[in-house]
Amino acid sequence: MKTTFSSIFLTLFLFTTTISPLTAIIHDSSGNKLLHGIPYYILPLLRGSGGGLTLSQTTKNACPLNITQEPFEVNRGTPFTFNPIVLDEQFIRGAYPLSIEADVINPCSGSKIWKVESTTSSKNNGDTFVTSVTVRDSNSKKKDDDDDDDKGVDIVTTGGEFNKPESCFQIVEDVMMPGLQSYQIQNCPFKCGSSDDGFTCYNVGVVTDVDGNGYLGRTDAMFPVVFESSYGTYV
Ligand SMILES: *[C@@H]1O[C@H](CO)[C@@H](O)[C@H](O)[C@H]1NC(C)=O
């Protein structure tokens, strides 16, 4: 009897702990609940893997701005806010569709909302970027591997619109290092009305070009991050 009870209990416990990250409230690096509309730095979990996410304009007067990573760990980058799409809740929960917005002055006229932009759709700039980012010696491979071309590179820029598939993000808890809480940002077009990709969410992480510049974009890799309140840390 006791055994049965405890195994049921254990099953329930396992079930709840596996399920809970999906709706659990996200926490910042100080252990406080992540708040709607409050600016946070987005920092890589792993030490020695660069600084925080920021906005950059590599080409003079080019718009919209790209989301990139500060090369040096000491730089926290730009603060960003998280805004739930469906429910106007005070706290940010895992797997809820969000818009992510930069909390700085933007020299471009559009919004500061993140959006995923395919570099293949803009042929002029796109081709150089795809060549430099996907495979370093892609020129030689391109002819016999057309699949790479079709994939292109999807980078994250500003200029998005609230509740649009390309601006639809979520945060999920990841299990990168046991005991260390970190999160993975994903782009989930279907959660903001797109039916193009089924129920696919894409990991968002840093992809590096030949010059070592880190661009935020869709990637197969994990990019575990933590959120640090830009009002200061209270540890
Ligand atoms: C963003 O990155 C792409 C690819 O490198 C580049 O063509 C574009 O000019 C960049 N945008 C800005 C604002 O720097």
PDBQT file of the ligand as one rigid body, heavy atoms in Angstrom, charges set to zero:
ROOT
HETATM    1  C1  LIG A 301      22.747  43.718 -40.389  1.00  0.00    +0.000 C 
HETATM    2  O1  LIG A 301      23.520  42.631 -40.854  1.00  0.00    +0.000 OA
HETATM    3  C2  LIG A 301      23.455  42.433 -42.265  1.00  0.00    +0.000 C 
HETATM    4  C3  LIG A 301      24.250  41.206 -42.570  1.00  0.00    +0.000 C 
HETATM    5  O2  LIG A 301      25.571  41.360 -42.183  1.00  0.00    +0.000 OA
HETATM    6  C4  LIG A 301      23.975  43.669 -42.971  1.00  0.00    +0.000 C 
HETATM    7  O3  LIG A 301      23.842  43.497 -44.355  1.00  0.00    +0.000 OA
HETATM    8  C5  LIG A 301      23.195  44.905 -42.536  1.00  0.00    +0.000 C 
HETATM    9  O4  LIG A 301      23.739  46.063 -43.086  1.00  0.00    +0.000 OA
HETATM   10  C6  LIG A 301      23.250  45.009 -41.022  1.00  0.00    +0.000 C 
HETATM   11  N1  LIG A 301      22.411  46.107 -40.584  1.00  0.00    +0.000 N 
HETATM   12  C7  LIG A 301      22.901  47.119 -39.914  1.00  0.00    +0.000 C 
HETATM   13  C8  LIG A 301      21.899  48.146 -39.477  1.00  0.00    +0.000 C 
HETATM   14  O5  LIG A 301      24.062  47.263 -39.629  1.00  0.00    +0.000 OA
ENDROOT
TORSDOF 0
